[in-house]
Amino acid sequence: MSKATKEGTVSAPGKPFLMRLGIGLFGIGMLAVLAVFIMFAAGLENLPIWLSVGAGVVTPLGLLLGLLALVFEARGKKKS
């Protein structure tokens, strides 16, 4: 005799959209930071502006969105 449970059919809630967006932007920004360091170490001085913007703006933006998602999630659990 086997017991049938609903655990297999009910999926666990995933990360909120804001958290996934923040993780993605942070990852892209970190890749840009890594590319800037590698290019600078290789002796290149005039780096593309889009790469510098990606390293300087996208990384903190992703971190901020991730932190905001955590705050919103914690407030939501606190109210309920």
C-alpha positions as CSV (number, residue, x, y, z in Angstrom):
1,M,0.0,0.0,0.0
2,S,1.4,3.4,-0.9
3,K,0.2,6.7,0.3
4,A,-0.6,9.4,-2.2
5,T,0.5,12.8,-1.2
6,K,0.1,16.2,-2.8
7,E,3.7,17.2,-2.3
8,G,4.7,16.0,-5.7
9,T,2.0,17.9,-7.5
10,V,2.3,21.2,-5.6
11,S,5.2,23.2,-6.7
12,A,7.2,25.3,-4.3
13,P,6.8,29.0,-4.9
14,G,9.7,30.5,-6.9
15,K,11.6,33.6,-6.4
16,P,9.7,36.8,-7.0
17,F,10.1,38.5,-10.4
18,L,11.9,41.4,-8.8
19,M,14.5,39.1,-7.2
20,R,15.1,37.2,-10.4
21,L,15.5,40.5,-12.3
22,G,18.0,41.7,-9.6
23,I,20.0,38.5,-9.8
24,G,20.2,38.7,-13.6
25,L,21.2,42.3,-13.6
26,F,23.8,41.8,-10.9
27,G,25.2,38.8,-12.8
28,I,25.5,40.8,-16.1
29,G,27.1,43.7,-14.2
30,M,29.7,41.4,-12.6
31,L,30.5,40.0,-16.0
32,A,31.1,43.6,-17.2
33,V,33.3,44.3,-14.2
34,L,35.3,41.2,-14.9
35,A,35.6,42.2,-18.6
36,V,36.8,45.7,-17.6
37,F,39.5,44.3,-15.3
38,I,40.7,41.8,-17.9
39,M,40.8,44.4,-20.7
40,F,42.6,46.9,-18.5
41,A,45.1,44.3,-17.4
42,A,45.7,43.5,-21.1
43,G,46.8,47.1,-21.7
44,L,43.7,48.6,-23.3
45,E,42.9,52.1,-22.2
46,N,40.0,53.3,-24.2
47,L,37.2,50.9,-23.1
48,P,33.8,51.0,-24.7
49,I,31.4,53.3,-22.8
50,W,28.6,50.7,-22.7
51,L,31.0,48.3,-20.9
52,S,31.9,51.0,-18.3
53,V,28.2,51.8,-17.8
54,G,27.4,48.1,-17.4
55,A,30.1,47.7,-14.8
56,G,29.2,50.9,-12.9
57,V,25.4,51.1,-13.1
58,V,24.0,47.7,-13.8
59,T,25.8,45.9,-10.9
60,P,24.5,48.2,-8.1
61,L,21.1,48.4,-9.8
62,G,20.8,44.6,-9.6
63,L,22.0,44.6,-6.0
64,L,19.4,47.3,-5.1
65,L,16.6,45.4,-6.8
66,G,17.5,42.2,-5.0
67,L,17.6,43.9,-1.6
68,L,14.2,45.6,-2.3
69,A,12.7,42.2,-3.2
70,L,14.0,40.8,0.1
71,V,12.5,43.8,2.0
72,F,9.1,43.4,0.3
73,E,9.1,39.7,0.9
74,A,9.9,40.2,4.6
75,R,7.2,42.8,5.0
76,G,4.7,40.6,3.3
77,K,5.4,37.7,5.7
78,K,5.3,40.1,8.7
79,K,1.8,41.4,7.8
80,S,0.3,38.0,7.3
